[in-house]
Amino acid sequence: MSRAALLLIASAALAGCYDFDKLLRDCADGGSCPGADGGTGGGSGGGAATGGGSATGGGTATGGGGASCADAFDGGHALTGICYQNVCWENPLPTGETLSSVVGSSRCDVWAAGGADLLLHWNGCTWQNAQLSSIGAYQDEAISGLGWSGSRWWSTLTNGPVETLGTGGWSDATSGISKACCVSARSFDAGEESIWIAEPYGPLHRWAGTGFESVVLNGTDHVVALGADSRGGVWTAGDDGTNPLLRHFEAGTMSGQRVMLQGGLTDQLASASVLADDSAVYVDYNFRLGQAWLDGGSTGFTLMNAPTSSSRGLGFAPTGEGFVVGDAFTVYVCSTPSVAGCQPTTVVPSYAPDVIAAWASPGLEGSWLVGRGGTLARYTDGGFAFYNQGLQANVHALVVEPDGGILAAVDYPGVLQRTDGGWSLSSFIANESVRSWSVSPNGARLCGGGNGHLKCTGPAAVDDTSFGSGYYNGVAALDDGGVAVASELGQLGLWANHAWSTLVADAGAPLNAVAVSATGDIWAVGDKGVVIHMTPAGGLDPSNPTTGLGSFYAVWIDPNTQLPLIAGDDGSHALVLRPDAGGWENLYDVGDEFSQSAYGLAGAGVDDLYTVGPYGALHHRDAATWTRIETGTRVSLHTLLLHGPDVWLAGDVGAILHFQR
């Protein structure tokens, strides 16, 4: 991959792009972190959407400002995917996991964290995987907050203890706090540490040197963000169950004072940052920004609304510059926390991700935004440079092309094609997205289903839009030139002899998949427990009109028996069914937290079978035993592909992961 590939430009017309060639030369020459505040005392931290505050002070736990970047890149300067054990990200890069917190101690020492306990570290030249040693066995497992106390890093886990980073790596600071929402830390009074941690509905905890002291919150208080001040106290932001809530707690008394908010704030507060004068800047979920002081009550003002988006958070440097961020890459760049000082960005990626958190450095140069789909955007030279690479549109299907390449069907005009250089956007149906794939059993024909559009390449090519509207959620290509199609509008059709036959005009629910056996049986499945079986003679098998269970998302023909296996759920638990004596036998007896549904399945047979599902779920059936395989992600997976020893998994936010069996 070329050096230019390290930078995903949001727009071809993006002005003031960062000089990556110079950055790489600096790194290769062992130069200091570009833009770093020199020495060991530079930088400011804080301002994450899930906490962080506005830390001041210098140095870092991993080497301080001005750290050397000589070994930051590998020999090819390639952007590589994050791996957990042997499962690695291929798209987006370095990860598609949602990042919900970002905090820095300097421009050379920035940490980003999010789902599946993912932890990344920016050393001034590149992002590196700093993931904790293991991932908890929970669907919502995530690092919920990060904080810098002037001498060490702190992190909170949604389902685990508080961790600190010292010279020996990350360690457990306490086992007495669980399900923490956020952390805020800073140094004050000649280097004294101030660390505050909140559980969403209390208690609120303060580090007292050797342990935590706690205070119980009011019964309805709900905390979503913290901001530590320069006197050892903290601001808490959230709601009281009905109205937005901002409180200030003093370090000595641990008593909280509620601030009466003004300026039309009616929604829950989303985030808070603390400025050098100890005032709190806060934003609610409707893009309304305010500022509160301790010595004068509170004042408020209203930021321009973004009617198509909601705010997710903010990040302000102690000096008053910062960002307010939200859905669909809605970003306000602020010279001051005011209407006049905040201007919406004009740089929007072609596939706009949600931005969740921001860390602002003084002057904004070298600041970071993070968000959904692994979004990593650096503010430099008055614009945004994107350090994550790849399309973040949901992936619905994978297929091996007749020539051996791999294609991914995505919610975006075009398709993703895998080459030696990675995944890149290509075209199959002009200016349209593809929802489903199929290769004929003889491997000669490739068919894709779009929005009312069927296209097949190879012998008996097809390019037709006459069957009906709605996405073709499933296609099954046949050797004789035929194609079975299942649509989201509940239609089941067969293309043969250059014409359509309607097999089922309305299944009563969306159809999600179709498959054809070597014996000529057509099987289609859909929502509301719909299972359709068309016999080789063209008739509807009355013994299998429906299972009466849940919803089904995939059907796969066992090559050993030519009978179908169907995957879905009964509303609360995953199902993998096969025909059995006129009924259906459920093969899926997994009872872990990741067995709510099965969205896709594939394998070598019923005794060597894989399923994928929500929260990164991957299970394998070996003979009659199911085993969960940790994928290192909590992104929902919708489909999988087995090709020789290789297994590809794909799903939301463009997620494509790979491992070898």
Secondary structure, 3 states (H helix, E strand, C coil): CCHHHHCECCCCCCCCCCCHHHHHHHHHCCCECCCCCCCCCCCCEEEECCEEEEECCCCCCCCCCCCECCCCCCCCCCCCCCEECCEEEEECECCCCCEEEEEEEECCEEEEEEECCCEEEECCCCEEECCCCCCCCCCCCEEEEEEECCCCEEEEECCCCEEEEECCEEEEEECCCCCCCEEEEEEECCCEEEEEEECCCCCEEEECCCCEEEECCCCCCEEEEEEECCCCCEEEEEECCCCEEEEEECCCCCCEEECCCCCCCCCCEEEEEECCCCCEEEEECCCCEEEECCCCCEEECCCCCCCCCCEEEEEECCCCCEEEEEHHHEEEEECCCCCCCEEECCCCCCCCCCEEEEECCCCCCCEEEEEHHHCEEEEECCEEEECCECCCCCEEEEEECCCCCEEEEECCCEEEEEECCEEEEECCCCCCECCEEEECCCCCCEEEECECCEEEECCCCEEECCCCCCEEEEEEECCCCCEEEEECCCCEEEEECCEEEEEECCCCCCEEEEEECCCCCEEEEECCCEEEEECCCCCECCCCCECCCCEEEEEEECCCCCCEEEEEECCCCEEEEEEECCEEEECCCCCCCCCCCCCEEEEEECCEEEEEEHHHEEEEEECCEEEECCCCCCCCEEEEEEECCEEEEEEHHHCEEEEEC
